[in-house]
């Protein structure tokens, strides 16, 4: 038995040796895998890797402050160079920035070597900044310089120089407009310079005034011509007074609604970079100077009422909450439905709240009724609009007698898309909404009439103390008399 066991010892030793060798190989393999995984983690996390040159970093990274970090990417869209900007005419500087760019400084670099800060700490995500150019030297040319505020001092410039010129020389430029008659269908000839010959010109109509109270025809509303005329010589554009004009969407991909052209005074503009409108929207176009002209349209003037005329209430009337009162109006043919609202002036309710009372009286009311009996009330809601006591400081306190100055807002539209929105004269509604006795916003002092006054609590109400005058050698600063 012992002799047999001793005879098998060499085989056991061989098996043990093979097992040990196999274990060593497995251990080495595991260590190699761990090493590669750790190396991969280091490569994927650039913040853990140091560097001396950009070549030490991965593609898309930069060596900054001896650390590999993602490259900052900013593409300046406008101005790229070659543009002629109009002095004192707002211009949109625009860019696209990668998500790791947080804020930018914007500067103006002159061909004469000067650098002038335009704006600081602008949100890079915003993508634009509205800037009003000013001419400093007629010989200068300029580039826009964007600088990342992460501390790396990386800068991004316009590709080439652009110029700034006075409004009379900027392009496109309008010199005159000739209209044989301001009637739809008649010819209009615009004379100027810088109009597109190969591409389209965008014609914009801006309302200045009209006898009509159309909300979508109020002063400042902008519409466009339904066609985009070309210029034969770059100096003249011809088109006809339109029967309809179209809303001016922010982007050309958005829908545009049409309304009949309304009699009144307009300001006419031309934009010749319509491709920028397609790509960047309204903020991407550069408008010409404006030129005034007048349009007549008897078909509209005789067909539609100029406004919604309320016959009751009238300015100065006094109504009382809870009683029945009749709202009435003149004939409004072609405006089939009306919406009526009541709202008050803004009032302060306490030291930190201000707002107005609002009541939705009736929606979709048939115009043909010409009247509506309303049980007077203002209890639907109070709309607040404030951010701090200082913001509401100059707003009147809610009247202690509950007499609230009130207005009716009446609006309606017709099948042609014309929207009326008219407001009545102010009238008074006597309510149980008794005002506050407070007349100042808590424990403060303020400079007032050569001295200062303090807000003090008297019989439960905050009221102003009499004015304390400063001495001749003193000046009121932050509610205190201090020596000058």
C-alpha positions in Angstrom: 0.0 0.0 0.0 2.7 2.5 0.9 4.8 1.6 -2.1 1.8 2.3 -4.4 1.1 5.7 -2.9 4.8 6.7 -3.2 4.8 5.6 -6.9 2.0 8.1 -7.7 3.7 11.1 -6.2 5.4 12.3 -9.5 1.9 12.5 -11.1 0.5 14.6 -8.2 3.3 17.0 -8.4 2.8 17.4 -12.2 -0.9 18.1 -11.7 -0.2 20.7 -9.0 2.5 22.4 -11.1 0.1 22.7 -14.1 -2.6 24.1 -11.8 -0.3 26.7 -10.4 0.9 27.7 -13.9 -2.8 28.0 -15.1 -3.6 30.2 -12.1 -0.7 32.5 -12.8 -1.9 32.9 -16.4 -5.4 33.7 -15.2 -4.1 36.2 -12.7 -2.0 37.9 -15.4 -5.0 38.0 -17.8 -7.2 39.6 -15.1 -4.6 42.2 -14.3 -4.2 43.1 -18.0 -8.0 43.6 -18.3 -8.1 45.8 -15.2 -5.2 47.9 -16.6 -7.0 48.4 -19.9 -10.3 49.3 -18.2 -8.5 51.8 -16.0 -6.7 53.2 -19.1 -10.0 53.5 -20.9 -11.6 55.3 -18.0 -8.8 57.8 -18.0 -9.1 58.3 -21.7 -12.9 58.8 -21.5 -12.6 61.3 -18.6 -10.5 64.1 -20.0 -10.7 65.9 -16.7 -8.3 63.3 -15.2 -5.7 63.6 -17.9 -2.9 66.1 -18.0 -1.3 67.5 -21.1 1.3 70.0 -22.4 0.2 70.2 -26.0 -3.1 69.9 -27.9 -1.6 66.8 -29.5 -1.7 65.0 -26.1 -5.5 65.2 -26.1 -8.2 63.4 -28.0 -9.9 64.8 -31.2 -12.3 67.5 -30.2 -10.3 68.4 -27.1 -7.9 71.2 -26.3 -5.0 71.4 -23.8 -5.9 74.3 -21.5 -4.2 74.9 -18.2 -2.5 71.5 -18.6 -5.8 69.7 -18.7 -7.6 68.1 -21.7 -11.0 69.6 -21.9 -13.7 69.6 -24.7 -13.1 72.3 -27.3 -15.4 75.3 -27.1 -17.2 75.7 -30.3 -18.7 79.1 -31.4 -19.8 79.9 -34.9 -20.4 83.5 -35.6 -23.4 83.8 -38.0 -23.6 87.6 -38.4 -21.8 89.8 -39.2 -19.4 87.6 -41.2 -17.8 90.5 -43.0 -18.6 92.6 -46.1 -21.9 94.0 -44.6 -22.7 97.7 -44.6 -24.6 98.3 -41.3 -26.7 101.4 -40.8 -25.7 103.8 -38.0 -28.3 103.9 -35.1 -30.2 101.1 -36.7 -30.5 98.0 -34.4 -28.5 95.0 -35.7 -28.7 91.4 -34.5 -25.3 89.9 -33.8 -25.9 86.1 -33.9 -24.0 83.0 -33.2 -24.2 79.2 -32.4 -22.4 78.0 -29.4 -21.7 74.5 -28.0 -23.4 73.6 -24.7 -20.2 74.0 -22.7 -20.0 77.7 -23.6 -22.0 79.6 -20.9 -21.4 83.3 -21.3 -19.7 85.6 -23.8 -18.3 89.1 -23.9 -18.9 90.9 -27.2 -16.4 93.5 -28.5 -15.9 95.7 -31.6 -12.5 95.4 -33.2 -11.5 98.4 -35.3 -9.2 98.3 -38.4 -7.3 101.1 -36.6 -6.4 98.8 -33.8 -8.9 99.7 -31.0 -11.1 97.3 -29.2 -14.4 98.4 -27.6 -16.6 96.3 -25.3 -20.2 96.1 -26.6 -21.7 93.8 -24.0 -20.5 91.5 -21.1 -21.7 88.2 -19.7 -24.3 87.6 -22.4 -25.9 84.1 -22.3 -24.3 82.0 -25.1 -27.4 79.9 -25.3 -29.4 83.0 -26.3 -27.6 83.0 -29.6 -28.0 86.7 -30.4 -27.5 90.2 -29.1 -29.2 93.4 -30.5 -26.6 96.1 -31.0 -27.0 99.7 -32.3 -23.9 100.6 -34.4 -22.4 104.1 -34.1 -19.9 105.6 -36.5 -16.7 106.8 -34.8 -14.4 107.3 -37.8 -15.5 107.2 -41.5 -12.2 105.5 -42.4 -12.7 102.6 -39.9 -13.8 99.0 -40.7 -14.8 96.6 -38.1 -15.0 93.0 -36.9 -17.1 91.5 -34.1 -15.1 89.7 -31.5 -16.7 87.1 -29.2 -14.8 85.9 -26.1 -15.7 82.9 -24.0 -15.9 83.8 -20.3 -14.6 80.5 -19.0 -11.2 82.0 -18.3 -9.5 80.5 -21.4 -9.5 83.8 -23.2 -10.5 82.1 -26.5 -11.7 84.6 -29.1 -13.8 84.3 -32.2 -13.8 86.9 -35.0 -15.9 87.9 -38.0 -14.3 86.4 -41.1 -13.7 89.8 -42.7 -14.3 93.5 -42.1 -17.7 95.2 -42.3 -18.5 98.9 -42.4 -20.9 101.2 -40.6 -22.5 104.1 -42.6 -25.0 106.8 -42.0 -28.6 105.9 -42.6 -28.8 108.0 -45.8 -26.1 105.7 -47.3 -27.0 102.4 -45.9 -28.4 99.7 -48.1 -31.1 99.0 -49.0 -32.2 102.6 -49.0 -35.6 104.2 -49.8 -35.5 107.7 -51.4 -39.1 108.1 -52.5 -42.4 106.3 -53.2 -44.8 107.3 -56.0 -48.4 106.1 -55.9 -50.7 107.3 -58.6 -53.6 106.7 -56.2 -53.7 105.0 -52.9 -56.3 102.6 -54.2 -55.8 98.8 -54.3 -54.7 97.6 -57.7 -52.9 100.9 -58.6 -49.1 101.0 -59.3 -46.5 101.8 -56.7 -42.9 102.7 -57.7 -40.2 102.7 -55.0 -37.0 104.5 -55.8 -33.8 104.0 -53.9 -30.7 101.8 -53.9 -29.5 98.4 -52.9 -32.5 96.4 -54.1 -32.1 92.8 -55.2 -32.0 92.2 -58.9 -31.5 88.4 -58.9 -33.4 87.6 -55.7 -36.6 88.7 -54.1 -37.3 91.8 -52.1 -39.5 91.7 -49.0 -42.0 94.6 -48.9 -43.2 95.4 -45.3 -46.2 97.6 -44.4 -46.1 99.0 -40.9 -49.3 100.7 -39.6 -48.9 104.2 -38.4 -52.5 105.4 -38.0 -56.0 104.4 -39.2 -59.5 105.6 -38.4 -60.3 102.0 -37.6 -59.8 100.4 -34.2 -58.7 97.1 -35.5 -56.5 95.4 -32.9 -54.5 93.6 -35.7 -54.2 97.0 -37.4 -53.0 99.0 -34.4 -50.1 101.3 -34.7 -46.9 99.4 -35.0 -48.4 96.2 -36.5 -46.4 94.9 -39.4 -47.6 93.0 -42.5 -46.0 92.0 -45.8 -46.8 92.1 -49.5 -48.1 88.8 -50.8 -45.5 88.7 -53.5 -41.7 89.3 -53.5 -40.9 91.6 -56.4 -37.5 91.8 -58.0 -35.7 95.0 -59.1 -34.6 95.4 -62.7 -31.9 97.8 -62.0 -31.4 97.6 -58.2 -32.7 101.2 -57.9 -36.5 100.8 -58.4 -39.2 98.3 -57.4 -42.7 98.2 -58.9 -45.7 96.5 -57.4 -49.5 97.2 -57.0 -51.3 98.4 -54.0 -52.5 95.1 -52.6 -56.1 94.2 -51.8 -54.9 92.0 -48.9 -51.8 92.0 -46.8 -50.3 89.1 -44.8 -49.1 88.7 -41.3 -45.3 88.7 -40.9 -44.4 85.4 -39.1 -41.1 85.2 -37.3 -40.0 82.4 -39.7 -41.1 81.8 -43.2 -42.0 78.2 -42.3 -44.8 79.5 -40.1 -48.3 80.1 -41.4 -49.4 83.6 -42.4 -52.9 85.0 -42.2 -54.3 87.6 -44.5 -56.5 90.7 -43.8 -57.9 93.3 -46.2 -55.7 96.3 -46.6 -57.0 99.0 -44.2 -57.3 102.7 -45.1 -54.7 104.8 -43.3 -51.1 105.8 -43.1 -48.3 103.3 -43.4 -44.6 103.2 -43.2 -43.0 101.2 -46.0 -39.8 99.1 -45.7 -37.7 96.9 -48.0 -35.5 94.0 -47.0 -33.3 92.5 -49.6 -31.7 89.6 -47.7 -34.7 87.3 -47.9 -32.5 84.2 -47.8 -31.5 85.3 -44.2 -35.2 85.5 -43.4 -35.6 81.9 -44.6 -32.7 80.8 -42.4 -32.7 83.0 -39.4 -36.2 84.5 -39.2 -37.2 88.1 -38.9 -34.2 88.9 -36.7 -31.9 87.9 -39.6 -33.1 90.5 -42.0 -31.9 94.1 -42.4 -34.6 96.6 -43.1 -34.2 99.8 -45.2 -35.2 103.2 -43.8 -38.9 103.7 -43.7 -40.9 106.0 -46.0 -44.5 107.2 -45.4 -47.4 106.7 -47.7 -51.2 106.6 -47.5 -53.7 104.1 -48.7 -57.4 104.6 -49.4 -59.8 101.7 -49.6 -63.4 102.9 -49.8 -64.7 99.3 -50.0 -63.4 98.8 -46.4 -64.2 102.3 -45.2 -67.8 102.1 -46.2 -68.3 98.4 -45.4 -67.1 98.1 -41.8 -67.6 100.1 -38.7 -64.5 102.0 -37.6 -64.9 100.9 -33.9 -67.2 99.4 -31.4 -69.3 102.2 -30.0 -70.7 101.6 -26.5 -73.7 103.7 -25.6 -73.7 102.4 -22.0 -71.8 102.7 -19.7 -70.4 106.1 -20.6 -67.4 107.7 -19.0 -68.3 109.2 -15.6 -71.2 106.8 -14.9 -71.5 105.3 -11.4 -72.7 101.8 -11.1 -73.1 99.7 -7.9 -72.0 96.1 -7.3 -75.0 93.8 -7.2 -77.4 95.8 -9.2 -78.6 95.0 -12.8 -77.1 97.4 -15.4 -77.5 97.4 -19.2 -74.5 97.3 -21.5 -75.5 98.5 -25.0 -73.8 99.4 -28.3 -74.5 100.8 -31.7 -75.2 98.6 -34.8 -72.1 96.4 -35.5 -73.1 94.6 -38.7 -70.5 92.2 -40.0 -69.1 91.6 -36.5 -71.3 88.7 -35.5 -70.0 87.9 -32.0 -68.7 90.0 -29.1 -66.7 89.2 -26.0 -67.1 91.6 -23.1 -64.9 92.0 -20.0 -64.7 94.4 -17.1 -61.5 95.4 -15.3 -60.3 98.0 -12.9 -57.2 100.2 -12.5 -54.2 98.7 -10.7 -54.5 99.1 -7.0 -52.2 98.2 -4.0 -53.8 95.8 -1.5 -50.9 95.7 1.0 -47.2 96.3 1.1 -46.3 93.6 -1.4 -49.4 93.1 -3.6 -50.9 95.1 -6.4 -53.2 94.1 -9.2 -56.6 94.7 -10.8 -60.0 93.2 -10.4 -61.3 91.4 -13.5 -64.6 90.0 -14.6 -65.4 88.0 -17.7 -68.9 89.3 -18.4 -70.0 87.4 -21.6 -68.3 85.6 -24.4 -69.7 84.9 -27.9 -72.6 87.4 -27.4 -74.7 88.0 -30.5 -74.0 91.5 -31.9 -77.5 91.8 -33.2 -78.9 91.9 -29.6 -77.2 95.3 -29.2 -77.6 95.0 -25.4 -76.8 92.8 -22.4 -78.1 93.1 -18.9 -75.2 92.5 -16.4 -75.5 91.9 -12.6 -72.5 94.1 -11.7 -69.7 92.4 -9.9 -65.9 92.2 -9.9 -65.4 89.0 -8.0 -64.1 86.6 -10.6 -60.4 87.1 -9.9 -57.7 89.5 -9.0 -54.7 89.5 -11.4 -51.4 90.3 -9.6 -48.4 91.8 -11.3 -45.5 92.7 -9.0 -42.0 91.5 -8.1 -41.2 93.8 -5.1 -42.7 96.5 -2.9 -40.5 99.0 -4.7 -42.1 98.1 -8.0 -45.6 98.9 -6.8 -44.7 101.9 -4.7 -46.3 104.5 -7.0 -49.5 102.5 -7.5 -52.5 104.0 -5.7 -53.9 102.2 -2.7 -57.3 100.5 -3.0 -59.8 103.2 -2.2 -61.1 103.0 1.4 -64.7 103.9 0.1 -64.6 100.9 -2.4 -65.2 103.1 -5.4 -63.2 101.4 -8.2 -62.4 103.0 -11.5 -63.5 100.5 -14.1 -63.4 99.9 -17.8 -65.2 97.6 -20.3 -63.2 95.8 -22.9 -65.2 94.7 -25.9 -63.7 92.7 -28.8 -65.0 90.9 -31.8 -63.9 89.8 -35.3 -65.4 89.2 -38.7 -65.1 86.6 -41.5 -62.2 88.6 -43.1 -60.0 88.2 -40.1 -60.3 91.9 -38.9 -60.2 92.0 -35.1 -61.7 94.9 -33.1 -60.7 95.6 -29.5 -62.1 98.7 -27.9 -62.1 100.1 -24.4 -64.9 102.2 -22.8 -64.3 105.4 -21.0 -63.7 104.9 -17.3 -66.7 104.7 -15.0 -67.0 103.9 -11.3 -68.3 100.8 -9.6 -69.1 101.1 -5.9 -68.1 97.9 -4.3 -67.8 96.4 -0.7 -64.1 96.0 -1.4 -63.0 98.4 1.3 -59.4 99.6 0.9 -56.4 99.3 3.3 -55.6 102.0 5.8 -51.9 101.6 5.0 -50.3 104.5 3.2 -46.7 103.4 3.1 -44.9 100.0 2.9 -43.7 99.2 6.5 -40.6 100.4 8.4 -38.7 102.4 5.9 -37.4 106.0 5.6 -37.1 108.0 2.3 -35.8 111.3 1.2 -38.6 113.7 0.6 -38.8 117.4 -0.2 -35.4 118.4 1.1 -35.5 116.2 4.1 -36.7 112.7 5.0 -39.9 111.0 6.3 -40.4 107.7 8.0 -43.2 105.1 7.7 -44.6 104.5 11.1 -47.4 102.3 12.5 -50.1 104.5 14.0 -53.3 103.0 15.4 -52.6 99.8 13.5 -52.0 101.6 10.2 -48.7 102.4 8.4 -48.6 106.1 7.7 -45.9 108.7 6.8 -44.5 110.9 9.5 -44.1 114.6 9.0 -41.0 115.6 7.0 -37.8 116.2 8.9 -35.8 118.8 7.1 -32.0 118.5 6.7 -29.7 121.2 7.8 -28.0 123.5 5.2 -24.8 121.5 5.6 -26.5 118.2 5.2 -28.0 116.1 2.4 -30.6 113.4 2.5 -29.1 110.0 1.5 -30.9 106.7 1.8 -33.5 108.3 4.1 -31.0 110.0 6.4 -29.6 113.5 6.7 -25.8 113.3 6.3 -23.1 115.9 6.2 -22.1 116.7 2.6 
